Amino acid sequence: MKQPNVEQHAVVSRQEWLAARREHLIQEKALSRQREQLNAARRALPWVRVDKDYRFDGGNGPRRLADLFGHNSQLVVYHFMFGDGWTQGCPNCSFLADHFDGANLHLAHHDVSFVVISHAPWAQFQPFRQRMGWRFEWLSSAGSDFNHDFGVSFTPEEQASGQIDYNYQPLAGGAEEMPGLSVFYRNGGGEIFHTYSTYARGLDILIGAHNVLDLTPKGRNEGPIMNWVRFHDRYTDSTRHSCCGSQGEQ
């Protein structure tokens, strides 16, 4: 989608602006109601019982999926792209991760545990984590089927076929690691259920910076796959205002 030329934008009187703004508010309220309906439909989706005994490494011995809930009944897992042998994580996953710590403080007081899980061995992403300064819990699923079962890691055979199953549809030319988010619920009897997963542009809701940019005259002003984004310790004056274009659909 071509971005508007803000230098040639319409300039009107305050009364004309108010009329246009009130008209736009009608659309915003309609979208809010539609979002509430979509959220209700999401909560009404059926669940799948999780019977497999997944194990994770957090540096202090193995952890089971049940352990990740702590005292809460709800668990949110962000599938962070960091594969075996990588020296740093995906820049776009890192952009999302920059938003996690602030929200996690509040989630922990609302019956929600939040963890990040990657496919690489735990020791491999510790230098990168320290560099980024993140505080959220970040675990490894190395040696388990967790990432593959939840649609974010793919075998060499799947990659060699030229098509992977990602975001509930075939995707040509997918990578070994892809981003995603999965949600789980634990009932009073200790049973665990998979309630929801989302991928690709479905993760956009996690990015607070995008919501702010959407309010500005230039909007996100981004190229394909957020190509303006840098690791937060890699921005320089030369990267300012270098973005253009628009990201594709989910």
N, C-alpha and C positions, 0 to 999 in steps of 0.2 A: 504494500500500500504506500503510495507516494505521500510524503509528509507535506503539510501546507507551508507555503511561504509566509512566515510570520511578518516579514517586512512589508508585505502587500495586503495585510489583513484589513477587513472592514473596520472602520472607526465610526461610531454612532453617538448619539446623545445618551445621557444617563437614562432617560425614560425609555428609549428604544432598547437599550441594553437590558433594563429590568424586564421588559416584555419578553425579550428573547430568553432571558435567564429563567423566567417563570415557566415558559414553554418547555425548556430543557429539564426543569425540575419534575415535570410530569413524567418524562421518560425515565429519569433517575428513580423516582418512586416506583414506577412499574417494574424496573429491573430489580429493585430491592425486594419487592413482593415475589417476583419470580425466583430470586435467589433463596428466599425463605422456603418457598415450595420445593425447590431442588434440594435444599438441606434436609427438609423433612423426608423427602423421598429417599435420600441417601441413608438416613437413619432407619428407614423401614426395609432396607435391603435384607435379604436372607443372609444367614451366617454359615460358615463352614467350621466344623470342629477341627482343631489342630491336634492330631494324635502323634505326629513324629517328634522324636526327642532331639530337638535341635540343641547344639552346644555352641557356645561363644567364648571367646577369650578376651578378657579385659586386663590382662597382665597379672592377675592374681588367681589363676586357676580357672577351670571351666565354669561357665554359667549356663543355666538352662533358660529357655524362654520364660518360664514362670518366674524366674528370679528377677527378670528385667522389670516386672510390674512393681516391685517393692511393696508398699502398702496400698497401692492404687488398684482399681479394677480395670483401668483403661491404659493401653500402651500404644504409643505412636512411634514407628520406626522409620527414620529416613535412610534410604539406601544410597549411600555416598559412593560415587565412582572413584574407587582406588583399588586397582588390580595388583596382583602379585608381581613384584619387580618394579613397580612404579616408584618414583622418587617424590612426586607431589600429586595432589588430588586434582580432580577436574576443576577448572576455573569456574564453571557455572555452578557446580555443586558447592564450591567454596563461597560463591556469592550468596547462595541460599543460606549456607551455614552461618554467615555473618549475622543473620537475623535470628538465630536459634536461642542464644543465651538469654536475651531479654525476655522473650516469650516463655522460655522454660521456667523461669522463676515463678511466673504466674500459673502455668499449667500444673506445676507440682502441688499447688494449693487448690486445685480443682479436680482432683481424682484422676490426673493424667500423668503418666510417666513418659518421658521422651528420651529416646536413645538414637544414636547414629551407628549404623553397621556397614562395614566394608568387607570385601572379599579377601583383601590382602592380609597376610599375617600381621598381628597386632604391632610387633616391633617395627615393622616397615613404615607405618604412618606416624610413629611418635615424633620424629624430628619435624615433620611437616606440621603436626598439631601444635608443637611448642612454638614453631615459627609463627603460626596464625594466632596463638594466644586464646584459643577456644576453651571453654570450661565444661561444655556438655559431655555426657558419657559417650564414648566412642569405642565400639567393640569390633572384634574380628569374627567373621563367620567362616574363616579358612578351615577346610576339612569337613564342612557340612554342606548339605544341599540347600540351605536356607535361601541364598541369593538366587540360585537357579529356580527353586520352587516358586519364588515370588517374582519371577520374571525380570530380573535385572542383571544376571550373569549368564553367559552362554558358553557352551562347550566349543572346542576347536571344530568339531564336526558340524555343529550348527552354523558357525561362522563360515566354514568352507562351503556350505550349501548355498551361500549367497542370500539367504533369507532367514530371519529369525522371527519369533512370535513375540512382539513387544506392543504394549498398550492395547492388548486384546485384538490385534490384527497383524497380518504378516507385514514385515518391514524388510525391504531389500537393503543389503549392505550394512547391517547393524554391527556395532562394535562388541568387544568381549564384555564390557561393562556399560550399563545404561542406568539412568537415574530413576528413582521412584520413591513412593511412600506407602507404607502399609499400617493398618490399624487393627488392634486386637482387643478383645474383651475377656476378662476372667470372672466367672460367676462365683457365687459363694461356696460351691462345691469344688472349686479349683480347676474346673474345665476351662480350656482356652479356645476361643473362637476367632477366626479371621473374619473381620467385618467389612473391610474396604481396602482397596489399593488404587493408587492413581499414578500416572506417569506423564512424561512429555509436558505439554502445556497445562495439564491438570495440576502441575506443581506451582504454577504461577501464583496461586493464592498465597503461597508462603513468602512471597517477596514483597516486603513492605516498601522498599525503595521504588518498585514499579508502581505501586499505588500512589505514591507521591508524584512520580513523574507523569502519571496519567492526568494529574490536575494542572499541569503546566502547559503553556502555549505550544511548545515543541513536542510534548508527549514523551514517549520513550525514545523516539528518534534513533532506533536501533537497527542494526543489520541482522542478517540471518543468525540464529542461534546465539543471540546476545553477544555479538563479536566485539562490542565495546568494553565488555567487562574485563577487569584485571584482578589478580589477587590483591587484597587490600593493602599489601605492602609493596606493590609494584606500580602504583599510579605515579605518574610524573606530569610535569607541565606539558610535555609533548603528547600525552594521551588525552588532554582536555579537548572537548568539542570535536573529536575525530570520528564520531559515530554517525551513521546515516542509514536510511532504509527502514525496513520493518520485518519483524519476525513472522514466520509462517504460522498457520493454524495448528491447533492440537490434532 
